[in-house]
């Protein structure tokens, strides 16, 4: 969402928080927390668990420690696009 992978969800989040980007980031983090909670059993049972979250790619180790890999973006011709 924050990296532009889901523009409609980003618009929904921004309208819900009256276009306050810092609150949209909090919204994305809450959505990721909700997804992780819903996948907790799978996360505990699947080595190398991965989830494409709204704040980045999330992985969990065997102790259920969550790591996040951020999506890099760049500004190109007046638009923000993935840097990859």
C-alpha positions, 0 to 999 in steps of 0.5 A: 500500500505505502509503496504504491502496490495497492493504490485503491487501498491507499486512497481508502486509507487516506480518505479515512484519515483525512489525507494525513500521511502519517496516519495512513502509515499507522493504518498500514501497520495496523492492517499488517498486524491484523494479517499477522494475527490471522496467520499466527498458527501458519506462521508458527508452523511454516518455516520461512513464513512470508507475507506481502504486507502493506508496509513491506514484505514480512517474514517470520523466523522460528521464534515468530520474530517479524522482519520487514523488507521495505520496497524502494521507490524513486521519483521518475518523470513526476511519478513515484515508481518502484526502484527495482 
